[in-house]
Amino acid sequence: MPNEFRFLVFSESEAANALAAFAPKAGKKLPIGSIKGVEVKIDKEPPTAALVIAPDEGGTKNFEFSAGEVTAALIGWCINHK
């Protein structure tokens, strides 16, 4: 019996924007600043991701998201960007 697989591939920018938009729903208050990127952490199961922000006051801050939160953020991004 044939199987069909589909993959959605997100750019780092799309993933970062999805996490930033989802952050308030996850109870994460992001500082005013610029998004530097996303760090995917695969050293534990399930994998997690961190949104890296450079606040206007300097330095960088990482905001951790669980696998479920990443999934919800990406699904939300898909819904909002048909």
Residue pairs with C-beta under 8 A, 6 or more apart in sequence:
8 74
8 78
10 18
10 74
10 77
12 37
12 38
14 77
15 38
15 49
15 70
15 73
15 74
16 35
16 37
16 38
16 51
17 35
17 77
18 73
18 74
18 76
18 77
19 38
19 49
19 51
19 63
19 65
19 69
19 70
19 73
20 30
20 35
20 51
21 73
21 76
21 77
21 80
22 65
22 69
22 72
22 73
22 76
23 29
23 30
23 51
23 63
24 30
25 72
26 65
26 69
28 63
30 51
30 53
30 63
31 53
31 55
31 56
31 57
31 61
32 55
32 56
33 53
33 54
33 55
33 56
33 57
34 53
34 54
35 51
35 52
35 53
35 54
36 52
36 53
36 54
36 60
37 52
38 49
38 50
38 51
38 52
39 49
39 50
39 52
39 62
40 47
40 48
40 49
41 47
41 48
41 49
41 50
46 66
46 67
47 67
48 64
48 65
48 66
48 67
48 70
49 64
49 65
49 70
50 62
50 63
50 64
50 65
51 62
51 63
51 65
52 60
52 61
52 62
53 60
53 61
53 62
53 63
54 60
55 61
65 73
